[in-house]
Amino acid sequence: MGWIEPVTLQGPHATLVPLDPSHHDALVRAASDGALWRHWYTSVPSPETMAAAIVERLALRDSGMMIPFAVVDTASGETVGMTSFGNIDHTFRRVEIGWTWYAQRMQRTALNTDAKRLLLTHAFETLQCIAVELRTHALNLASRRAIERIGARLDGILRHHRRTDDGALRDTCVYSIIAPDWPAVRMHLAWMLERHRE
């Protein structure tokens, strides 16, 4: 894999650990909080497809295209979701942060902000990425607002980009943070985490 390898990233709210088949049962419990796989605009594995989703992410890891993580609530030690570096460009050092979901009770909490801070810090300060992408369904307004809140800018919309699990055509919003943006985004994320403490 070279310059990007599986790693554990720990913060005060979120700990990202390399995904492993042993996370299966905890991830099923996390996805069941809110029955997340029923949301048509997301791609959260169902209890029946969780094992296959883990195998798929690990295969992408082995091919050098993804670094998948289980997301752990630092305070409780409970596994509450998944996220990944994906679409890894080894030549120009670009990555996408995505394939992310959390148990419903953890959404819009400090854990999500902390996880993004950990991933972005690792991407820009350790991996020396030139840019980080974040993508979401054009109709997933909550996800779009969350991406925009951390300071990513909309690059454009890929119309009829791909099909969703139900066969519908999806328009994909592509956001990015480039290396010159990172100092301001880092300060903003620190401010957001401080607000969670108030």
C-alpha positions in Angstrom: 0.0 0.0 0.0 3.0 2.3 0.4 2.3 5.8 1.7 -1.1 5.0 3.1 -1.5 2.2 5.6 -4.1 1.1 8.2 -3.7 3.1 11.4 -5.5 3.8 14.6 -6.5 7.4 15.1 -7.7 8.5 18.6 -9.4 11.7 19.7 -11.4 12.7 22.8 -14.7 11.7 21.3 -13.9 9.3 18.4 -11.4 6.5 17.9 -10.9 5.1 14.4 -9.5 1.6 14.3 -8.8 -0.6 11.3 -11.9 -2.5 10.3 -11.9 -6.2 11.1 -14.5 -9.0 10.8 -14.7 -9.0 14.6 -16.6 -5.7 14.4 -19.5 -7.4 12.7 -21.9 -7.8 15.6 -21.3 -4.3 17.0 -21.8 -2.8 13.6 -25.1 -4.6 13.2 -26.2 -3.2 16.5 -25.1 0.3 15.5 -26.9 0.1 12.1 -30.1 -1.1 13.9 -30.2 2.1 15.9 -32.5 3.9 13.5 -32.7 1.1 11.0 -30.3 3.1 8.9 -30.3 0.7 5.9 -33.9 1.8 5.2 -33.0 5.3 4.4 -33.2 5.4 0.6 -30.5 8.1 0.2 -27.8 6.3 2.1 -25.9 3.1 1.6 -25.8 1.6 5.1 -25.5 -2.2 5.2 -28.4 -4.1 6.7 -27.9 -6.8 9.3 -28.0 -9.4 6.5 -25.4 -7.6 4.3 -23.0 -6.4 7.0 -20.6 -9.3 6.7 -20.4 -8.9 2.9 -19.9 -5.1 3.3 -17.0 -5.8 5.7 -15.5 -8.3 3.2 -15.9 -5.8 0.4 -14.1 -3.0 2.3 -11.3 -5.3 3.3 -10.8 -6.4 -0.3 -10.6 -2.8 -1.4 -8.1 -2.3 1.4 -6.0 -5.2 0.1 -6.1 -3.7 -3.4 -4.8 -0.3 -2.2 -8.1 1.5 -2.9 -9.5 2.0 0.6 -8.5 2.2 4.2 -11.7 1.3 6.2 -12.2 2.1 9.8 -14.7 1.1 12.6 -15.7 4.2 14.5 -15.6 3.7 18.3 -17.1 6.1 20.9 -13.9 6.9 22.9 -15.8 7.4 26.2 -17.8 4.1 26.1 -15.6 1.9 23.9 -18.6 1.0 21.8 -18.4 0.6 18.1 -20.9 3.0 16.6 -20.2 3.2 12.9 -17.9 3.0 9.9 -15.9 5.4 7.8 -13.1 5.1 5.2 -10.4 6.7 3.1 -11.3 5.6 -0.4 -10.7 6.4 -4.1 -7.0 6.6 -3.1 -4.8 8.3 -5.7 -1.3 7.1 -4.9 0.3 9.2 -7.6 -1.0 12.6 -6.6 -1.9 11.9 -3.0 -5.6 12.5 -3.1 -8.2 10.6 -1.0 -11.9 10.7 -0.5 -13.5 10.5 3.0 -16.7 8.6 2.8 -18.6 5.3 3.1 -19.5 6.8 6.5 -22.4 6.1 8.8 -23.1 6.2 12.5 -25.8 4.9 14.8 -28.7 7.3 14.9 -28.0 8.4 18.4 -24.4 9.5 17.4 -25.4 11.6 14.4 -24.7 15.4 14.8 -22.6 14.8 17.9 -19.0 15.6 18.8 -18.1 12.1 17.7 -18.8 12.9 14.0 -16.8 16.2 14.2 -13.9 14.5 15.9 -13.8 11.6 13.4 -13.6 14.1 10.5 -10.9 16.1 12.3 -8.9 12.9 12.8 -9.2 11.8 9.2 -8.4 15.3 7.8 -5.5 15.8 10.1 -4.0 12.4 9.1 -4.6 13.2 5.4 -3.0 16.6 5.3 -0.4 16.4 8.1 0.8 12.8 7.9 0.0 11.7 4.4 0.6 15.1 2.9 -2.5 15.0 0.6 -3.0 17.7 -1.9 -6.8 17.4 -1.6 -9.5 15.5 0.2 -12.9 14.8 -1.4 -16.2 14.2 0.3 -19.2 13.0 -1.8 -22.9 12.5 -1.1 -26.2 12.0 -2.8 -27.5 15.4 -4.1 -30.8 14.8 -2.3 -29.2 14.0 1.0 -29.5 17.5 2.4 -28.5 16.6 5.9 -25.2 15.1 4.7 -24.6 18.1 2.4 -25.1 20.5 5.3 -22.8 18.5 7.5 -20.0 18.5 4.8 -20.5 22.3 4.2 -20.4 22.9 8.0 -16.8 21.6 8.2 -15.6 24.0 5.5 -15.6 21.8 2.3 -16.5 23.5 -0.9 -18.8 22.2 -3.6 -16.7 21.3 -6.7 -19.8 20.3 -8.7 -22.5 17.7 -9.2 -22.0 14.5 -11.2 -25.4 14.0 -12.8 -26.6 10.4 -13.2 -23.3 9.4 -11.6 -24.3 5.9 -10.6 -27.2 3.7 -9.6 -28.4 3.3 -6.0 -29.1 -0.2 -4.6 -32.7 0.1 -5.7 -31.7 0.9 -9.3 -32.5 4.6 -9.2 -30.0 7.0 -10.9 -28.1 9.2 -8.4 -26.7 12.6 -8.8 -23.6 13.0 -6.6 -22.3 16.2 -5.0 -18.5 16.4 -5.0 -17.0 18.5 -2.3 -13.3 19.1 -1.5 -10.9 20.5 0.9 -7.5 21.4 -0.6 -4.2 21.7 1.3 -4.3 25.5 1.4 -7.7 25.3 3.0 -6.6 23.0 5.8 -5.3 25.6 8.4 -8.7 27.4 8.4 -10.7 24.2 8.4 -8.6 22.8 11.3 -9.3 26.0 13.3 -13.0 25.7 12.5 -13.2 22.1 13.6 -11.4 22.9 16.9 -14.0 25.6 17.4 -16.9 23.2 16.6 -15.5 20.7 19.1 -15.1 23.4 21.8 -18.8 24.3 21.3 -19.7 20.7 22.0 -18.1 21.0 25.4 -20.2 24.1 26.4 
